[in-house]
Amino acid sequence: MKLNRPTRRATLVVHVTAAAGWLGLTLALLALALTAVTTGSAAATEASVRSMKVFAGWLIIPLALLTLLSGLVLSLGTPWGLARHRWVYTKFWLTLATTAASVFALRPGVTDAAAASAAGEALANPTDVIAGPIVSLVAYLFMTAVSVLKPWGLTKRGRKHRAASRKAVDATAVRQPA
């Protein structure tokens, strides 16, 4: 199924907007985590971690899923394909991994830190609060670079698809009179 031009462009806008939102949200989480870890104030730590909980609880998952879904639609509905180009394949798996990490590691870690902070306890392990946003930020910056540079060429499946397409074009050219 190939997307028509207006649908492809609208899906691309949704994908880029969701991905940029996810990147921006990650930067906000990183700023809040740095504040929580470096401040000497228990009130500032609690406020930072509680803010992180709001972001992680309400925004991370919808943005992650929207980025994943729109990227999947784009890859399946355009000539890039999901498994034809290594850069698309890499982005898909990294997006899937960061989405899973957001659901199963980042969000619960922030929730636990917020609960501890609300109970008046110090952060048990500050690394837990800051590691998620750092890893996510590195992954998103890498995926952005891959989207722009489109490195690595075709996958084995992509080479087979290209060869089959060329054979079909050659066969059509032979049948047409000059």
C-alpha positions as CSV (number, residue, x, y, z in Angstrom):
1,M,0.0,0.0,0.0
2,K,1.5,3.3,-1.1
3,L,0.3,6.6,0.5
4,N,-0.8,9.3,-1.8
5,R,1.1,12.6,-1.6
6,P,-1.3,14.5,0.7
7,T,-1.5,11.6,3.1
8,R,2.2,11.0,3.1
9,R,3.0,14.6,3.7
10,A,0.4,14.9,6.6
11,T,1.8,11.7,8.1
12,L,5.3,13.1,7.8
13,V,4.3,16.3,9.6
14,V,2.7,14.2,12.4
15,H,5.8,12.1,12.6
16,V,8.3,15.0,12.7
17,T,6.1,16.9,15.2
18,A,5.7,13.9,17.5
19,A,9.4,13.1,17.4
20,A,10.4,16.8,18.0
21,G,7.9,16.8,20.9
22,W,9.5,13.7,22.3
23,L,12.9,15.2,22.0
24,G,11.8,18.4,23.7
25,L,10.1,16.5,26.4
26,T,13.3,14.6,27.0
27,L,15.3,17.8,27.3
28,A,12.8,19.1,29.8
29,L,13.1,15.8,31.8
30,L,16.8,16.1,31.7
31,A,16.7,19.7,33.0
32,L,14.4,18.7,35.8
33,A,16.5,15.6,36.7
34,L,19.6,17.8,36.8
35,T,17.8,20.2,39.1
36,A,16.6,17.3,41.4
37,V,20.1,15.8,41.6
38,T,22.1,19.0,42.0
39,T,19.9,21.2,44.2
40,G,20.5,21.3,47.9
41,S,16.8,22.0,48.6
42,A,14.4,19.2,49.4
43,A,11.5,21.3,48.2
44,A,13.2,21.9,44.8
45,T,14.0,18.2,44.5
46,E,10.4,17.3,45.2
47,A,9.1,19.9,42.8
48,S,11.4,18.7,40.0
49,V,10.6,15.0,40.5
50,R,6.9,15.7,40.7
51,S,7.1,17.7,37.5
52,M,9.0,14.8,35.9
53,K,6.2,12.5,37.0
54,V,3.6,14.7,35.3
55,F,5.6,14.7,32.0
56,A,6.4,11.0,32.2
57,G,2.9,10.0,33.2
58,W,0.9,12.0,30.7
59,L,3.1,12.9,27.8
60,I,5.9,10.4,27.2
61,I,3.8,7.4,26.2
62,P,1.4,9.2,23.8
63,L,4.4,11.0,22.0
64,A,6.4,7.7,21.9
65,L,3.5,5.8,20.5
66,L,2.6,8.5,18.0
67,T,6.2,8.7,16.8
68,L,6.3,4.9,16.5
69,L,3.0,4.5,14.7
70,S,3.5,7.4,12.3
71,G,7.0,6.2,11.5
72,L,5.6,2.7,10.8
73,V,2.9,4.1,8.5
74,L,5.5,6.2,6.6
75,S,7.9,3.3,6.2
76,L,5.2,0.9,5.0
77,G,3.5,3.5,2.8
78,T,6.5,4.9,1.0
79,P,9.3,3.5,-1.2
80,W,11.7,3.6,1.8
81,G,10.0,0.5,3.2
82,L,10.5,-0.9,6.7
83,A,13.2,-3.4,6.0
84,R,14.7,-2.1,2.7
85,H,17.1,0.5,4.1
86,R,19.3,-0.1,7.1
87,W,18.7,3.4,8.4
88,V,14.9,2.9,8.4
89,Y,15.2,-0.5,10.1
90,T,17.6,0.9,12.7
91,K,15.3,3.9,13.5
92,F,12.3,1.5,13.8
93,W,14.1,-0.8,16.3
94,L,15.6,2.1,18.3
95,T,12.2,3.8,18.5
96,L,10.6,0.6,19.6
97,A,13.3,0.1,22.2
98,T,13.1,3.7,23.6
99,T,9.3,3.4,23.7
100,A,9.6,0.2,25.7
101,A,12.3,1.8,28.0
102,S,10.0,4.8,28.5
103,V,7.1,2.5,29.5
104,F,9.0,-0.1,31.6
105,A,12.0,1.9,33.0
106,L,11.7,5.7,32.8
107,R,8.1,6.1,33.9
108,P,8.2,3.6,36.9
109,G,11.6,5.1,38.0
110,V,10.2,8.6,38.0
111,T,7.1,7.4,39.8
112,D,9.2,5.8,42.5
113,A,11.4,8.8,42.9
114,A,8.3,11.1,43.2
115,A,6.8,8.8,45.8
116,A,10.0,8.8,47.8
117,S,10.4,12.5,47.5
118,A,6.8,13.1,48.6
119,A,7.4,11.0,51.7
120,G,10.3,13.3,52.6
121,E,13.0,10.8,51.7
122,A,16.1,11.7,49.7
123,L,16.6,10.2,46.3
124,A,17.9,6.7,46.9
125,N,19.9,6.6,43.7
126,P,20.1,9.9,41.8
127,T,21.4,8.0,38.8
128,D,18.0,6.4,38.3
129,V,16.4,9.8,37.8
130,I,19.0,11.2,35.4
131,A,20.1,8.1,33.4
132,G,16.8,7.7,31.5
133,P,16.7,11.2,30.0
134,I,20.4,11.0,29.1
135,V,20.0,7.7,27.3
136,S,16.9,8.8,25.6
137,L,18.4,12.1,24.5
138,V,21.4,10.3,22.9
139,A,19.1,7.8,21.2
140,Y,16.9,10.6,19.7
141,L,19.9,12.7,18.6
142,F,21.3,9.6,16.9
143,M,18.0,8.8,15.2
144,T,17.7,12.4,14.0
145,A,21.2,12.2,12.5
146,V,20.3,8.9,10.8
147,S,17.1,10.5,9.4
148,V,19.1,13.3,7.9
149,L,22.1,11.4,6.6
150,K,20.4,8.1,5.6
151,P,23.6,6.0,5.9
152,W,24.4,2.3,5.4
153,G,22.6,1.5,2.2
154,L,20.2,-1.3,1.5
155,T,19.4,-4.3,3.5
156,K,19.5,-7.8,1.9
157,R,15.8,-7.5,1.4
158,G,16.2,-4.1,-0.1
159,R,18.8,-5.3,-2.6
160,K,16.4,-8.2,-3.7
161,H,13.5,-5.8,-4.1
162,R,15.7,-3.4,-6.2
163,A,16.9,-6.2,-8.4
164,A,13.3,-7.4,-8.9
165,S,12.2,-3.9,-9.8
166,R,15.0,-3.5,-12.3
167,K,14.1,-6.8,-13.9
168,A,10.5,-5.7,-14.2
169,V,11.6,-2.4,-15.8
170,D,14.0,-4.2,-18.2
171,A,11.3,-6.7,-19.2
172,T,8.8,-3.8,-19.9
173,A,11.4,-2.0,-22.0
174,V,12.1,-5.1,-24.1
175,R,8.4,-5.5,-24.9
176,Q,7.9,-1.9,-26.1
177,P,8.8,-1.1,-29.7
178,A,11.4,1.6,-30.2
